[in-house]
């Protein structure tokens, strides 16, 4: 690949796997960003703020890179659904989402450290859950262990069986990195894709 190197400002396995769909060669840097919520901050604004912060933190000290920052915020009726961290919390999140719509705001920031220019995008994905029984939820959580996923599911795996529908412009956004927008931003920054 000619041109600037590409750095993913994340250590997320899921985001790295998505980026491999576009690029064979990229680096990863842990941004070490404080992800604390700010009172009254809208979910989409939080996702965008954190995506920008991650790109800037991961790009610190680099002068010839395109740095990708991304963040996703899930909300149910305006309430944030963070990564559950435990099976009990995952089951509770899924029970609350049963027969409801959960909105996922997936933000992207591409920082060009050669000139300090940054471009951003926020994708909105609406996920409609089917009615879920408690035994289905328990089996799902035990099998897939979605403890590090906002919303307590992995749509790229068995989690897809929990839904009635997904409404989105970019199906990769729900996994954590909106590739359609990212491919456009990388092309605008001078990379040849495909």
Residue pairs with C-beta under 8 A, 6 or more apart in sequence:
1 23
1 24
1 25
1 191
2 192
3 190
3 191
4 64
4 65
4 66
4 112
4 113
4 114
4 189
4 190
5 25
5 26
5 27
5 64
5 65
5 66
6 19
6 23
6 25
6 26
6 27
6 65
6 66
6 67
6 68
6 186
6 191
7 26
7 27
7 28
7 29
7 58
7 59
7 62
7 65
7 66
7 67
7 68
8 15
8 16
8 19
8 26
8 27
8 28
8 29
8 58
8 68
9 28
9 29
9 31
9 54
9 55
9 57
9 58
9 59
9 67
9 68
9 69
9 70
10 16
10 28
10 30
10 31
10 54
10 58
10 68
10 69
10 70
11 28
11 30
12 176
14 156
14 175
14 176
14 177
15 70
15 176
15 177
16 28
18 172
18 175
18 176
18 177
18 179
19 26
19 68
19 177
19 179
19 182
21 172
21 179
22 179
22 182
22 183
22 186
22 193
29 58
29 67
30 58
31 53
31 54
31 55
31 57
31 58
31 69
32 57
33 50
33 53
33 54
33 57
34 53
35 50
35 71
37 46
37 80
38 46
38 49
41 49
43 73
43 74
43 75
43 78
43 80
43 103
43 105
44 73
44 105
44 107
44 122
44 124
46 71
46 73
46 80
46 105
47 71
47 72
47 73
47 105
47 106
47 107
47 122
48 71
48 105
48 107
48 109
48 120
48 122
50 69
50 71
50 73
50 107
51 69
51 70
51 71
51 107
51 108
51 109
51 120
52 69
52 107
52 109
52 118
52 120
53 69
54 69
54 70
54 71
54 109
55 67
55 68
55 69
55 109
55 110
55 111
55 118
56 67
56 69
56 111
56 118
57 69
58 67
58 69
59 65
59 67
59 111
59 113
62 113
63 113
63 114
64 113
64 114
65 112
65 113
65 114
66 110
66 111
66 112
66 113
66 186
66 189
66 191
67 110
67 111
67 112
67 113
68 108
68 109
68 110
68 111
68 177
68 182
69 108
69 109
69 110
69 111
70 106
70 107
70 108
70 109
70 176
70 177
70 178
71 106
71 107
72 104
72 105
72 106
72 107
72 150
72 173
72 176
73 80
73 104
73 105
73 107
73 150
74 80
74 81
74 82
74 102
74 103
74 104
74 105
74 150
74 151
75 81
75 102
75 103
75 104
75 105
76 96
76 97
76 100
76 101
76 102
76 103
77 100
81 93
81 97
81 102
81 150
81 151
81 152
82 150
83 147
83 148
83 149
83 150
84 90
84 92
84 93
84 146
84 147
84 149
84 152
85 147
85 148
86 147
87 141
87 142
87 145
87 147
89 152
90 141
90 146
90 147
90 152
91 134
91 137
91 138
91 141
91 152
93 151
93 152
94 129
94 132
94 137
94 140
94 141
94 152
94 153
94 162
95 132
95 134
95 137
97 129
97 132
97 151
97 152
98 129
98 130
98 131
98 132
98 137
99 129
99 130
99 131
99 132
100 128
100 129
101 126
101 127
101 128
101 129
102 126
102 127
102 129
102 151
103 124
103 125
103 126
103 127
104 124
104 125
104 126
104 127
104 150
104 151
104 173
104 174
105 122
105 123
105 124
106 122
106 123
106 125
106 173
106 174
106 176
106 177
106 178
107 120
107 121
107 122
107 123
108 120
108 121
108 122
108 123
108 177
108 178
108 181
108 182
108 185
109 118
109 119
109 120
110 118
110 119
110 120
110 182
110 185
110 186
110 189
111 117
111 118
112 118
112 189
119 185
119 188
119 189
121 178
121 181
121 182
121 185
123 168
123 169
123 170
123 173
123 178
123 181
124 168
125 166
125 167
125 168
125 170
125 173
125 174
126 166
126 167
126 168
127 151
127 155
127 163
127 165
127 166
127 167
127 174
128 163
128 164
128 165
128 166
128 167
129 162
129 163
129 164
130 162
130 163
130 164
132 162
136 162
140 146
140 153
140 158
140 159
140 161
140 162
141 152
143 158
144 153
144 154
144 157
144 158
144 159
146 152
146 153
146 154
146 159
153 159
153 162
155 163
155 166
155 174
155 175
156 175
166 174
168 174
169 180
170 178
170 179
170 180
170 181
172 178
172 179
172 180
173 179
173 181
183 193
186 193
187 193
